[in-house]
Amino acid sequence: MKNAFRLMVAGFATLLVAAGAAAQRWPTKPVKLIVPFTAGSATDILARTFGQKLSDMWGQPVIVENHPGAGGTIGAGIVAKAAPDGYTLLIHSAAYAVNPWIYPDLPYDTSKEFVEIAPLGGQPNVLVVAPEAGIKSVQQLISNAKSKPGAMNYGSAGTGSGTHINAEKFRLATGIDAVHVPYKGTPEALKDTLAGRITYFFSPISAALPQIKDGKLVALGVSSAKRASALPDVPTLAEAGVPGFDYNLWVGLFGPAGMRAELVERINKDIGLALQSAEIKERLANLGAEPMPMTPAQFKSFVRGEVDESSKIVKAANIKAQ
């Protein structure tokens, strides 16, 4: 009996060693990062920022693939069905937490078919308008919207995207009536904001910063509780007269359910090492983003909280898939 027990323990130990060794050997071929939004979006920019660094660290190509559409659910569906070997990963945004509440027929179960690996960073959105709109402040925008209910419109990177949820939270907080115009992604919404086809847009700072610096867009306020380091002269929405307003657009790395815990930990640690590098720190600062270091368990808890919070906004704003 004792011999049998010893053999069982030895066998289990061998399996653990083998699993650890496999995690250390990974990757032995290219790794795909699926981004469920268009090229040039905040999620895409962070994916490519980390993709190059991880490629250098892993000694294998890290390929970013864009699969936009349906609020990020198309790309997420690809990863949900992928083999849990770490070679197909998902880089998603705050929309990940919203999708379960607005897409009743998702081809996957958010709570069961993914594993949370690590957040890549967070950044506020910035409320922007074209100079030709003649709007100089958040309070002027609110006043104009209230003077003509339903006449003003605003863009988003798609129904349920972080830019949409931010705008809906703003609408609920201010009591304005404006028309939502969803786009395929942030670049398309920015293009129409620049052209004056939509009045305002809550853009990720990383996407709008060049146009703001060139004077092609006017930044009225940032969505975070504190001012953004990339736009220190732009007030927060709370400072601009919307008390207590706070919204953070986060981006994180996920894998298909069933990935080995050792591999999840390995990738999480590599993300942590990347965040400590001077080049990634500088890149994030230039993008107006900040690191969000967390363990896989902490990230899982964070995401669950975001899912719960998103349900409240979706219900209050009566958001439905389009």
C-alpha positions, 0 to 999 in steps of 0.5 A, spaced: 500 500 500 505 504 501 509 503 495 503 504 491 502 511 494 509 512 493 508 511 486 502 515 485 506 521 489 512 520 484 507 520 478 504 526 480 510 530 481 513 527 474 506 530 471 508 537 475 515 537 472 513 535 465 507 541 465 512 546 468 517 544 463 512 545 457 510 552 460 518 554 460 519 551 452 513 555 450 512 558 445 516 554 439 512 557 434 508 564 432 503 566 437 497 570 434 494 576 438 486 576 436 484 584 436 476 584 435 477 591 433 479 595 427 487 597 426 488 603 429 483 602 435 486 603 442 486 596 443 490 595 437 495 600 438 496 596 445 496 589 442 502 592 437 505 595 443 506 589 447 506 584 441 513 587 439 516 586 446 513 579 447 516 577 440 523 579 442 522 576 449 519 569 446 524 569 440 518 567 436 513 572 431 507 575 435 502 576 430 496 581 431 490 579 427 484 584 427 477 581 426 472 587 428 465 587 428 459 586 433 462 590 438 468 585 439 464 578 439 467 576 432 474 576 434 472 573 441 468 567 438 475 565 434 479 565 441 473 561 445 474 556 439 481 556 439 486 550 442 488 552 449 495 551 448 497 559 448 498 560 441 491 564 440 490 569 445 485 575 445 486 582 447 480 585 448 477 592 452 472 594 457 467 592 451 468 585 454 465 586 460 459 589 456 457 584 451 454 579 455 448 584 457 447 586 450 448 580 445 443 575 448 445 570 442 453 570 443 456 564 440 460 563 447 459 564 454 464 569 457 464 567 464 466 560 462 470 560 455 476 564 457 481 565 462 484 572 464 491 572 464 493 580 465 491 587 464 495 591 459 493 598 461 488 603 462 487 610 459 481 615 460 477 617 454 477 624 452 471 628 449 473 631 443 469 635 438 471 639 431 474 646 432 468 648 427 463 646 432 464 652 436 464 648 442 469 650 447 467 647 454 463 641 457 458 645 460 457 649 453 456 642 450 451 640 455 447 647 454 447 646 447 444 639 447 439 641 452 437 647 448 435 642 442 434 635 445 435 630 440 439 634 435 446 633 437 449 626 435 455 622 438 459 617 435 462 610 438 467 605 436 461 600 436 455 598 440 457 596 447 464 598 446 468 602 451 467 609 447 459 607 447 459 606 454 463 612 456 458 616 452 452 613 455 454 614 462 455 621 460 448 622 457 445 619 464 449 623 468 448 630 465 441 628 462 442 630 455 438 627 449 443 625 443 443 620 438 448 615 438 452 613 431 456 607 432 462 605 427 466 599 426 472 602 430 475 608 433 478 611 427 472 611 423 468 615 429 474 620 429 474 621 422 467 623 422 468 627 428 474 631 424 469 632 418 463 634 423 458 629 421 458 627 428 458 632 434 462 629 439 466 623 441 469 620 447 475 617 444 481 613 447 487 618 448 492 614 444 487 615 438 486 622 438 492 625 441 495 626 435 489 630 432 489 634 439 496 636 438 495 638 431 489 643 433 484 638 429 480 636 435 478 640 441 479 636 447 473 638 452 475 633 458 477 627 460 473 621 463 478 619 469 478 621 476 484 625 475 487 629 469 491 625 464 499 626 464 498 626 456 493 632 456 495 635 463 491 642 461 485 638 459 480 638 465 477 632 468 469 631 467 468 632 474 472 638 474 468 641 468 461 640 472 459 633 472 460 631 479 463 624 480 464 622 473 470 617 472 470 612 467 477 608 465 478 604 458 482 598 460 485 593 455 487 586 457 489 579 455 485 573 455 486 566 453 481 560 451 479 556 457 483 550 459 490 553 458 494 550 463 495 554 470 503 554 469 502 557 462 497 563 464 502 564 470 508 564 465 505 569 460 502 574 466 509 574 469 512 576 462 507 581 461 509 584 468 516 584 465 514 588 459 511 593 463 517 594 467 521 595 461 523 603 459 521 602 452 514 600 454 513 605 460 515 610 455 510 608 450 504 607 455 506 614 457 506 617 450 499 614 449 496 617 455 495 610 458 498 607 465 500 600 467 495 596 471 499 590 474 495 584 476 496 577 478 491 572 474 486 572 480 486 579 481 485 580 473 479 575 474 476 579 480 477 585 476 473 583 470 468 580 474 467 587 477 467 590 471 461 585 468 457 587 474 458 594 473 456 594 466 450 591 467 447 597 471 449 602 465 446 597 460 440 597 463 439 604 465 441 606 458 437 601 455 442 599 450 441 594 445 445 590 440 444 594 433 
